[in-house]
C-alpha cells in the first residue's frame, strides 16, 4: 500500500511541476509579446494594423504553450 501512495504522490508532483513550467513560460512569453507589441506601436503608430495581426498570432502561440502544458498534465494524471 505504501508504494502505491508514493507513486500517486510522485505523479501529482510531476503534474505540478509540468503546470508550473507551462505557467511560467506562458507568463514570460506573454509579457514579452505585449511589451514588444506596445513598443512597436509606440515607435510607429501608423503600423498599428500590421502589428496587431502579428501580435495576436504571437499571443495565440504563447497561449498554445500553456494549453499544451495543461493537456500533458491531464494526461499524466490519467496514466
Residue pairs with C-beta under 8 A, 6 or more apart in sequence:
11 76
11 77
11 79
12 77
14 76
15 73
15 76
15 77
18 69
18 72
18 73
18 76
19 69
19 70
19 73
21 69
22 65
22 66
22 68
22 69
22 70
22 72
22 73
23 66
23 69
25 65
25 66
25 69
26 62
26 63
26 65
26 66
26 69
29 62
29 65
30 59
30 62
30 63
33 55
33 58
33 59
33 62
34 55
34 59
37 51
37 54
37 55
37 58
40 47
40 51
41 47
41 48
41 51
